[in-house]
Amino acid sequence: MQYAFGEEPSGSTNSKKGNYLGIRAGYSDARMNLAVSASQYHSGTATAASRIDSMSVVGTYDLGVVKPMAFWASEKNSSGARIDAYLVGATAPLGPMGELRATYSYYDRKSSGNDWTKLALGYLHNLSRRTALYGTYARIDNRGGSTQIITTTGFGNAPISQPLTNRPGASSSGLEFGIRHIF
């Protein structure tokens, strides 16, 4: 459980702005990992209150040759706008040092047809217990007026300075390579 106080003065119109309450519960054993969470964040402006409620459920199960995963999340703001996210994926060992990774996700904006899907395929190659090389290809397909793109900072709407276009209903893809080291 986590609680965070916002920084608004107690006498202001939106004195709860920035307050956060979150809770998470999980279960894990040698093969299975399950978790549920819920949170509430007070946002808005100094004079107009708003709230964002979110919930999620995630699970994985290691079958030895493949480790499937599933995820569901929902976020709703105080004006009634809601988005649900669904993800299915898997990791599979490839030889003694490699791992294949794949996910498919669907993002559903409940009050519109402006949804999108994302497919990601990747490979991780361990060089040692602490160092690995990785690569990932991802593609987003937008529906309706959705303008989600793959950006240089990850996933999201492109900032104005971003040289990429984000046309409604278009698709976007990206490729990344990197090295990971755990200190």
C-alpha positions in Angstrom: 0.0 0.0 0.0 1.2 3.5 -0.8 -0.1 6.9 0.0 1.3 10.2 -1.3 0.2 13.7 -0.4 -0.1 16.3 -3.1 1.5 19.7 -2.7 -1.7 21.9 -2.7 -2.4 24.1 0.4 -5.2 22.7 2.6 -7.3 25.8 2.0 -7.2 25.7 -1.8 -10.2 24.7 -3.9 -8.6 21.5 -5.1 -6.6 20.6 -1.9 -6.4 16.9 -2.9 -4.6 17.6 -6.2 -1.5 15.3 -6.4 -2.8 12.9 -3.7 -2.2 9.2 -4.6 -3.4 6.0 -3.1 -2.4 2.6 -4.5 -2.5 -1.0 -3.3 -1.0 -4.2 -4.8 -1.3 -7.8 -3.8 0.6 -10.6 -5.4 1.4 -14.3 -5.2 4.5 -16.0 -6.5 5.9 -19.5 -6.5 8.5 -21.3 -8.6 6.3 -21.3 -11.7 3.5 -18.9 -11.2 3.3 -15.1 -10.6 0.0 -13.3 -10.1 -0.7 -9.7 -9.1 -3.7 -7.4 -8.8 -3.5 -3.6 -8.1 -5.8 -0.6 -7.8 -5.0 3.1 -7.5 -6.6 6.5 -7.3 -4.9 9.7 -8.3 -6.3 13.2 -7.7 -5.4 15.5 -10.6 -6.9 18.6 -12.3 -6.0 22.2 -11.7 -5.8 24.3 -8.6 -9.5 25.2 -9.0 -11.0 22.2 -10.7 -10.7 18.7 -9.3 -10.4 15.5 -11.3 -9.6 11.9 -10.4 -8.1 8.9 -12.2 -9.0 5.4 -11.0 -7.1 2.4 -12.3 -7.0 -1.4 -11.8 -4.9 -4.2 -13.2 -4.5 -7.9 -13.1 -1.4 -9.8 -14.4 -0.3 -13.4 -14.5 2.5 -15.6 -15.8 3.1 -19.3 -15.6 6.3 -21.0 -16.5 5.7 -24.2 -18.5 9.4 -24.8 -19.0 9.5 -24.5 -22.8 7.4 -21.3 -22.8 6.2 -18.8 -20.3 2.8 -17.3 -21.3 1.6 -14.1 -19.7 -1.7 -12.2 -19.7 -2.5 -8.6 -18.5 -5.6 -6.5 -18.1 -5.8 -2.9 -17.0 -8.5 -0.3 -16.8 -8.2 3.5 -16.3 -11.2 5.8 -15.8 -11.2 9.5 -15.1 -13.9 11.5 -13.2 -15.4 12.8 -16.5 -16.2 9.1 -17.4 -13.6 8.6 -20.1 -12.3 5.0 -19.8 -9.6 2.9 -21.5 -9.0 -0.8 -21.1 -5.8 -2.6 -22.1 -5.5 -6.3 -22.8 -2.1 -8.0 -23.4 -1.1 -11.6 -24.1 2.4 -12.7 -24.6 5.1 -15.3 -24.1 8.8 -15.7 -23.6 10.6 -18.9 -24.7 14.2 -19.9 -24.1 16.3 -20.3 -27.2 19.4 -22.3 -26.4 21.3 -21.8 -23.1 21.7 -18.0 -23.5 18.8 -16.7 -25.6 15.2 -15.8 -25.1 12.4 -15.1 -27.7 9.8 -12.5 -26.6 6.4 -11.7 -28.1 3.4 -9.7 -27.1 0.1 -8.6 -28.6 -1.9 -5.9 -26.9 -5.2 -4.1 -27.6 -6.2 -0.7 -26.2 -9.9 0.0 -26.1 -11.1 3.5 -25.6 -14.6 2.7 -24.4 -16.5 5.8 -25.5 -15.0 5.9 -29.1 -13.6 3.9 -31.9 -10.2 5.4 -31.5 -8.5 2.2 -30.4 -5.2 0.7 -31.3 -3.2 -2.6 -31.2 0.5 -3.2 -30.7 2.6 -6.2 -31.7 6.1 -6.6 -30.3 8.7 -9.3 -31.1 12.1 -9.4 -29.5 15.2 -11.4 -28.7 17.4 -11.2 -25.7 20.9 -12.8 -25.7 22.7 -13.1 -22.3 26.4 -12.5 -22.5 26.8 -13.2 -18.7 24.6 -13.3 -15.6 24.5 -9.5 -15.6 24.9 -8.4 -19.2 22.6 -9.0 -22.2 22.1 -7.8 -25.8 18.5 -7.2 -26.9 16.5 -6.2 -30.0 12.8 -5.5 -30.4 10.5 -4.8 -33.4 7.2 -3.2 -32.6 4.2 -2.1 -34.7 1.2 -0.1 -33.7 -2.0 -0.1 -35.8 -4.4 2.7 -35.1 -8.2 2.7 -35.6 -10.5 5.7 -36.1 -8.9 8.9 -34.9 -6.2 7.2 -32.7 -2.7 8.7 -33.3 -0.4 6.5 -31.2 3.1 6.0 -32.5 6.4 4.4 -31.5 8.7 7.3 -30.5 12.3 7.7 -29.6 11.3 7.6 -25.9 9.0 4.6 -26.2 5.3 4.4 -26.8 2.9 7.4 -26.8 1.7 10.4 -28.7 4.5 12.3 -30.5 5.6 15.6 -29.0 5.3 18.6 -31.3 9.1 18.6 -31.8 9.1 14.9 -32.9 9.9 14.6 -36.6 7.4 11.7 -37.0 3.8 12.3 -38.2 0.9 10.8 -36.3 -2.0 10.7 -38.7 -5.3 9.4 -37.4 -5.8 5.7 -38.2 -2.2 5.3 -39.5 0.3 2.7 -38.3 3.8 3.1 -36.8 6.7 0.8 -36.3 10.1 0.9 -34.7 13.2 -1.2 -34.1 15.5 -1.0 -31.1 18.8 -2.6 -30.1 20.6 -2.3 -26.9 22.7 -3.6 -24.1 21.5 -4.2 -20.6 23.9 -4.4 -17.6 22.7 -5.1 -14.0 24.9 -3.4 -11.4 
